Amino acid sequence: RKHGACTRAARARAARADDALGAFCGRRRPRRPGSRPEGARGREGGRPARLPSRVDEAIIAQVNVFISRGDLVAAVSRCEQIVASSTDARMRGIALQNLGTIHAQNGQILTAERAFRESLGNFHKADYPRGEAIALNNLGRLSLDKGDAAGAVTLLEQAHQRARDVEDLELVGLTGLNIAWAYCASGGDLERAQDLAMSAMGYFSGCNNHYREIECLRLIGEINERCQDAANAERCYECALRLAEEIGSEVEVRATTDRLARLRGS
């Protein structure tokens, strides 16, 4: 009985270590690492995740605190410490994911891409498909932000499938939303883009993630614009604007107002 309790406690610590694993989402409201905990409890499309050492998990906990305080220099230092010293591939992947997110938000795209690719390799070695999905999503977002929409679609489709495989609904919504952005940017399959954006909006609306809901509405509006449907595009932007005003987000109000002004002036 005592051994079982110790095992449960260790797995709980492993789950908390995963709190640092988040997804970079490009220039549109980057997601804070650890915004949704997802533990390594049981099997997740592979073997049970290896439990991290207490030292590794303590450092990851420190990283979360530093990021929440905006002390990115300290966060980078701790992440680099794990990358250099940890023997746990999943923990190295989490640290690299945080490094990539910080570098991407600082505009260091090449450094971020290298960290995300190394993270992907570590998650693959650890047989951790959720981590692979997040790393692929982040690489896809970087490709999209660099203007390589076709390359982004390839990476994001892989991320979307892995997210579906592990039944991570938030990650399914996020990767689907990013695929839709990529199709919209490339002028590709706009019908699929709209289906994915609508599906993502359904999920984010259901869990009251208003920022994502606004993003979905703006994207659907942009898709309608590309389809020469100005009336529906305007309705989407107006819905997004009302929601942005309701939550008091000046950034989202300004971005949506700009879209409406552009549409009405065209």
Salt bridges, closest charged atoms under 4 A:
ASP18 OD1 - ARG90 NH1 2.46
GLU38 OE1 - ARG36 NH1 3.23
GLU57 OE2 - ARG13 NE 2.81
GLU113 OE2 - ARG117 NH2 3.49
GLU113 OE1 - LYS146 NZ 3.08
GLU132 OE1 - HIS124 ND1 3.60
GLU132 OE1 - ARG162 NE 3.38
ASP145 OD1 - ARG27 NH1 2.53
ASP145 OD1 - ARG141 NH2 2.77
GLU157 OE2 - ARG192 NH1 2.40
ASP168 OD2 - ARG36 NH2 2.63
ASP168 OD2 - ARG130 NE 2.93
GLU170 OE1 - ARG31 NH2 3.72
GLU170 OE1 - ARG36 NE 2.26
GLU213 OE1 - HIS210 ND1 3.52
GLU215 OE1 - ARG212 NH1 2.79
GLU222 OE1 - ARG259 NH1 3.03
GLU225 OE2 - ARG262 NH2 2.68
GLU234 OE2 - ARG264 NE 2.78
GLU238 OE2 - ARG264 NH2 2.87
GLU252 OE1 - ARG218 NH1 2.85
